[in-house]
Amino acid sequence: MYLENVIVDTVDPQRLGRFWEAVVGGQRLTDEPDIVETRLAVEGGPVLDLCFPGVASAAASEPPRLHFELRGGADQAEEVERLLELGAQQLDVDQGEGARVVLADPEGNPCCVLEERAAHVDTGPIAALSLDSADPARDGQFWSWLSGWTEVPGHAPRTLQHPSRRGPLLELHPAAASTGASKNRMHLDIRLESGDDPDAVAAGIVERGGRELHPDWGELPWRVYTDPSGNELCVLPARS
């Protein structure tokens, strides 16, 4: 199994997909009215596809439990200006002491542009995927087993990264368990590999505190779960 996709539900796939493709310098994979997909390939590290499917209920309401943290580095101010020119908006929130600048993408999803940090030298344009967690230690073990990413010692909050030690960090930030009734606007997809048993994976998810969902979306080629903190995820079948 491996982490393959970051999914962002959107009202306007073309607008939001093109925005994020420009932000990360991605390579277009799919360009349809109802979905845009772009690929972020980190040299020597993971390949992540950012997918923007059209979902009628995707308008921002509840705060997302997953968001992008972008590498600003020494050029943080210039990167903020670039994102604003692409269509981002400045959010009226406490920006801290300059360590991060909080913006929103064209559909209101928050994202952060970070100052220079040694931990982000090899991450690529996305420094981190920030995920809410009711128990970071527990969820770190869950996501490590599911994705194959391994813990980065000495980091707080609990942090995982691709075994190459390149590409985005997955940071588990302390937060309440998911209680909202709305579907998460952003989630992660895991891809099975040939030889993986889908039922065994399902059992492993449940044993580690997750649960399987059965949404009324018709027949699907993938299975939908939550992690132990209620964050939605999908497990995709192995490629034929």
SEDO-299365 format. One record per residue (C-alpha): residue in three letters; y, x, z; residue number from 1. Coordinates in nm, 4 decimals. Each point is the difference from the previous one (the first is absolute). Layout:
<nodes>
ALA Y X Z NUM $
...
</nodes>
This chain:
<nodes>
MET 0.0000 0.0000 0.0000 1 $
TYR 0.3558 0.1108 -0.0556 2 $
LEU 0.3542 -0.1328 0.0255 3 $
GLU 0.1029 -0.1030 -0.3516 4 $
ASN 0.2905 -0.2466 -0.0005 5 $
VAL 0.3142 -0.0967 0.1825 6 $
ILE 0.0641 -0.3665 -0.0821 7 $
VAL 0.3479 -0.1512 0.0188 8 $
ASP 0.0175 -0.3755 -0.0611 9 $
THR 0.3086 -0.0811 -0.2029 10 $
VAL 0.1922 -0.2907 -0.1439 11 $
ASP 0.0999 0.2064 -0.3060 12 $
PRO -0.2658 0.2624 -0.0896 13 $
GLN 0.2024 0.1496 -0.2836 14 $
ARG 0.3101 0.0571 0.2091 15 $
LEU -0.1708 0.1310 0.3130 16 $
GLY -0.2676 0.1985 -0.1825 17 $
ARG 0.2557 0.1815 -0.2145 18 $
PHE 0.2142 0.0713 0.3059 19 $
TRP -0.2824 0.1657 0.1932 20 $
GLU -0.1296 0.1812 -0.3069 21 $
ALA 0.3432 0.1606 -0.0363 22 $
VAL 0.0140 0.0791 0.3721 23 $
VAL -0.3312 0.1902 0.0079 24 $
GLY -0.0111 0.1234 -0.3607 25 $
GLY -0.3231 -0.1893 -0.0653 26 $
GLN -0.2011 -0.0369 -0.3196 27 $
ARG -0.0252 -0.3562 -0.1363 28 $
LEU -0.3535 -0.1417 0.0046 29 $
THR 0.0518 -0.3731 -0.0478 30 $
ASP 0.3013 -0.1788 -0.1431 31 $
GLU -0.0489 -0.3764 -0.0020 32 $
PRO 0.2316 -0.2882 0.0925 33 $
ASP -0.2060 -0.0717 0.3125 34 $
ILE -0.0838 0.3559 0.1095 35 $
VAL 0.1356 0.3521 -0.0318 36 $
GLU -0.1994 0.3018 0.1162 37 $
THR 0.1139 0.3602 0.0184 38 $
ARG -0.1957 0.3104 0.1007 39 $
LEU 0.1150 0.2638 0.2445 40 $
ALA -0.2103 0.3146 -0.0419 41 $
VAL 0.0631 0.2755 0.2543 42 $
GLU -0.0982 0.3384 -0.1417 43 $
GLY -0.3082 0.1263 0.1819 44 $
GLY -0.0121 -0.3172 0.2067 45 $
PRO -0.0572 -0.3753 -0.0213 46 $
VAL 0.0740 -0.2428 -0.2800 47 $
LEU 0.1572 -0.3252 0.1190 48 $
ASP 0.0763 -0.3001 -0.2165 49 $
LEU 0.2981 -0.2133 0.0987 50 $
CYS -0.0673 -0.3571 -0.1101 51 $
PHE 0.2564 -0.2790 -0.0213 52 $
PRO -0.1697 -0.3362 -0.0633 53 $
GLY 0.2043 -0.3155 -0.0349 54 $
VAL -0.0526 -0.2249 0.3022 55 $
ALA 0.2011 -0.3196 0.0315 56 $
SER 0.0227 0.0277 0.3806 57 $
ALA 0.1019 0.3667 0.0006 58 $
ALA 0.3670 -0.0473 0.0955 59 $
ALA 0.0857 0.2070 0.3084 60 $
SER -0.0231 -0.2035 0.3208 61 $
GLU -0.1948 0.1648 0.2816 62 $
PRO 0.0546 0.3763 0.0422 63 $
PRO -0.2706 0.1879 -0.1922 64 $
ARG -0.2625 0.1873 0.2000 65 $
LEU -0.0248 0.2750 -0.2616 66 $
HIS 0.2899 0.1823 -0.1655 67 $
PHE 0.0820 0.3114 -0.2001 68 $
GLU 0.1688 0.3007 0.1592 69 $
LEU 0.1478 0.2160 -0.2755 70 $
ARG 0.0562 0.3730 0.0013 71 $
GLY 0.3725 0.0658 -0.0121 72 $
GLY -0.0158 0.3609 0.1126 73 $
ALA 0.3069 0.2195 -0.0226 74 $
ASP 0.1356 -0.2388 -0.2654 75 $
GLN -0.0325 -0.3114 0.2179 76 $
ALA 0.3526 -0.1269 -0.0742 77 $
GLU -0.0454 0.0490 -0.3756 78 $
GLU -0.3365 -0.1766 0.0111 79 $
VAL 0.1557 -0.2952 0.1814 80 $
GLU 0.2677 -0.0231 -0.2691 81 $
ARG -0.2648 0.0155 -0.2734 82 $
LEU -0.1917 -0.2904 0.1552 83 $
LEU 0.3174 -0.2047 0.0367 84 $
GLU 0.0774 0.0566 -0.3683 85 $
LEU -0.3546 -0.1152 -0.0878 86 $
GLY 0.0536 -0.3278 0.1867 87 $
ALA -0.0726 0.0645 0.3668 88 $
GLN 0.2236 -0.1494 0.2680 89 $
GLN 0.1322 0.1461 0.3248 90 $
LEU -0.1365 -0.1879 0.3023 91 $
ASP 0.2236 -0.0832 0.2939 92 $
VAL -0.2264 0.1504 0.2661 93 $
ASP 0.0256 0.2863 0.2475 94 $
GLN -0.0407 0.3091 -0.2190 95 $
GLY -0.0660 0.2329 0.2941 96 $
GLU 0.1503 0.3493 -0.0042 97 $
GLY -0.0423 0.0765 -0.3685 98 $
ALA -0.3733 0.0685 0.0116 99 $
ARG -0.0560 -0.2983 -0.2282 100 $
VAL 0.2045 -0.2349 -0.2133 101 $
VAL -0.1386 -0.3528 -0.0158 102 $
LEU 0.0298 -0.1793 -0.3321 103 $
ALA -0.1563 -0.3058 -0.1581 104 $
ASP -0.1510 -0.0166 -0.3469 105 $
PRO 0.1242 -0.2670 -0.2457 106 $
GLU -0.2159 -0.2681 0.1676 107 $
GLY 0.1011 0.0849 0.3544 108 $
ASN -0.2985 0.2133 0.1032 109 $
PRO 0.1273 0.2708 0.2384 110 $
CYS -0.0609 0.3678 -0.0705 111 $
CYS 0.1281 0.3188 0.1582 112 $
VAL 0.1349 0.3219 -0.1504 113 $
LEU -0.0779 0.2857 0.2370 114 $
GLU 0.1749 0.3270 0.0693 115 $
GLU -0.1697 0.3365 -0.0564 116 $
ARG -0.3190 0.0391 0.2037 117 $
ALA -0.2604 0.2749 -0.0137 118 $
ALA -0.2805 -0.2584 0.0080 119 $
HIS 0.1151 -0.1414 -0.3352 120 $
VAL -0.0077 0.3186 -0.2072 121 $
ASP -0.3125 -0.1043 -0.1967 122 $
THR 0.0215 -0.3786 0.0203 123 $
GLY 0.1696 -0.0683 -0.3316 124 $
PRO 0.2747 -0.2638 -0.0289 125 $
ILE -0.1621 -0.2376 0.2505 126 $
ALA 0.0066 0.1861 0.3306 127 $
ALA -0.1942 -0.2657 0.1884 128 $
LEU -0.1512 -0.3445 -0.0066 129 $
SER 0.1099 -0.1491 0.3315 130 $
LEU -0.2442 -0.2602 0.1364 131 $
ASP 0.0425 -0.2128 0.3126 132 $
SER -0.2825 0.0342 0.2490 133 $
ALA -0.0753 -0.1630 0.3343 134 $
ASP -0.2149 0.3016 0.0911 135 $
PRO 0.0708 0.3120 -0.2115 136 $
ALA -0.2921 0.2005 0.1428 137 $
ARG -0.2493 -0.2747 -0.0811 138 $
ASP 0.1508 -0.0804 -0.3385 139 $
GLY 0.0175 0.3675 -0.0893 140 $
GLN -0.3776 0.0219 0.0359 141 $
PHE -0.0419 -0.3203 -0.2004 142 $
TRP 0.2148 0.1166 -0.2926 143 $
SER -0.1464 0.3501 0.0025 144 $
TRP -0.3503 -0.1427 -0.0377 145 $
LEU 0.1127 -0.2446 -0.2688 146 $
SER 0.2188 0.2304 -0.2115 147 $
GLY -0.1439 0.3456 0.0577 148 $
TRP 0.3428 0.1226 0.1103 149 $
THR -0.0064 0.2192 0.3100 150 $
GLU 0.2205 0.0357 0.3051 151 $
VAL 0.2940 0.2387 -0.0088 152 $
PRO -0.0006 0.1654 0.3446 153 $
GLY 0.3165 0.0182 0.2035 154 $
HIS 0.1714 -0.2967 -0.1628 155 $
ALA 0.1377 -0.3007 0.1804 156 $
PRO -0.0562 -0.2770 -0.0877 157 $
ARG -0.3668 0.0287 -0.0985 158 $
THR 0.0014 0.1411 -0.3529 159 $
LEU -0.2589 0.0352 -0.2773 160 $
GLN 0.0155 0.1814 -0.3338 161 $
HIS -0.2214 0.0634 -0.3009 162 $
PRO -0.2461 0.2857 0.0750 163 $
SER 0.1885 0.2212 -0.2471 164 $
ARG 0.2943 -0.0154 0.2430 165 $
ARG 0.2135 -0.1094 -0.2895 166 $
GLY 0.1500 -0.3380 -0.0788 167 $
PRO 0.1507 -0.2670 0.2278 168 $
LEU -0.0743 -0.0216 0.3682 169 $
LEU -0.1405 -0.3234 0.1417 170 $
GLU 0.1896 -0.0501 0.3254 171 $
LEU -0.1166 -0.2612 0.2505 172 $
HIS 0.3009 -0.1214 0.1950 173 $
PRO -0.0402 -0.1942 0.3279 174 $
ALA 0.0763 -0.3683 -0.0540 175 $
ALA -0.1348 -0.3382 0.0953 176 $
ALA -0.3120 -0.1275 -0.1703 177 $
SER 0.0722 -0.2151 -0.3032 178 $
THR 0.0656 -0.3573 0.1074 179 $
GLY 0.1905 -0.1476 -0.2942 180 $
ALA -0.1654 -0.2569 -0.2218 181 $
SER 0.1480 0.1468 -0.3161 182 $
LYS -0.1934 0.2354 -0.2246 183 $
ASN 0.1082 0.3637 0.0379 184 $
ARG 0.2270 0.0893 -0.2944 185 $
MET -0.1373 0.3550 -0.0066 186 $
HIS -0.3566 0.1144 0.0531 187 $
LEU -0.2457 0.2771 -0.0866 188 $
ASP -0.3072 -0.0189 -0.2262 189 $
ILE -0.3179 0.1999 0.0465 190 $
ARG -0.2262 0.0712 -0.2993 191 $
LEU -0.3764 0.0235 0.0460 192 $
GLU -0.1903 0.2702 -0.1839 193 $
SER -0.3387 -0.0339 -0.1664 194 $
GLY -0.2623 0.0044 0.2717 195 $
ASP 0.2210 -0.1705 0.2583 196 $
ASP -0.1572 -0.3209 0.1319 197 $
PRO 0.2687 -0.2719 0.0188 198 $
ASP -0.1844 -0.1874 0.2745 199 $
ALA -0.0436 0.3166 0.2052 200 $
VAL 0.3711 0.0710 -0.0375 201 $
ALA 0.0781 -0.3563 0.1086 202 $
ALA -0.2203 0.0447 0.3072 203 $
GLY 0.1703 0.3324 0.0759 204 $
ILE 0.3439 -0.1609 -0.0158 205 $
VAL -0.1035 -0.2717 0.2450 206 $
GLU -0.1713 0.2478 0.2336 207 $
ARG 0.3263 0.1956 0.0173 208 $
GLY 0.2117 -0.3008 0.0894 209 $
GLY 0.1011 -0.1370 -0.3392 210 $
ARG -0.0975 -0.3353 -0.1440 211 $
GLU -0.0695 -0.1492 -0.3390 212 $
LEU 0.2309 -0.2691 -0.1353 213 $
HIS -0.1003 -0.2731 -0.2418 214 $
PRO 0.3252 -0.1106 -0.1653 215 $
ASP -0.0019 -0.3018 -0.2264 216 $
TRP 0.0941 0.1979 -0.3109 217 $
GLY -0.3006 -0.0845 -0.2144 218 $
GLU -0.2664 0.2496 -0.1071 219 $
LEU 0.1143 0.3587 0.0625 220 $
PRO -0.1599 0.3316 -0.1035 221 $
TRP 0.1142 0.1568 0.3289 222 $
ARG -0.0361 -0.0849 0.3683 223 $
VAL 0.2883 -0.0537 0.2408 224 $
TYR 0.0089 0.1274 0.3591 225 $
THR 0.2345 0.0870 0.2815 226 $
ASP 0.0014 0.3181 0.2025 227 $
PRO -0.0271 -0.0332 0.3818 228 $
SER 0.3767 -0.0649 0.0244 229 $
GLY -0.0046 -0.2823 -0.2548 230 $
ASN 0.1319 0.1984 -0.2973 231 $
GLU -0.1482 -0.1303 -0.3235 232 $
LEU -0.1942 0.2247 -0.2353 233 $
CYS -0.2272 -0.0453 -0.2998 234 $
VAL -0.3242 0.1774 -0.0838 235 $
LEU -0.0482 0.0275 -0.3759 236 $
PRO -0.3384 0.0338 -0.1707 237 $
ALA -0.1157 0.3332 -0.1370 238 $
ARG 0.1018 0.0664 -0.3574 239 $
SER -0.2791 -0.0551 -0.2484 240 $
</nodes>
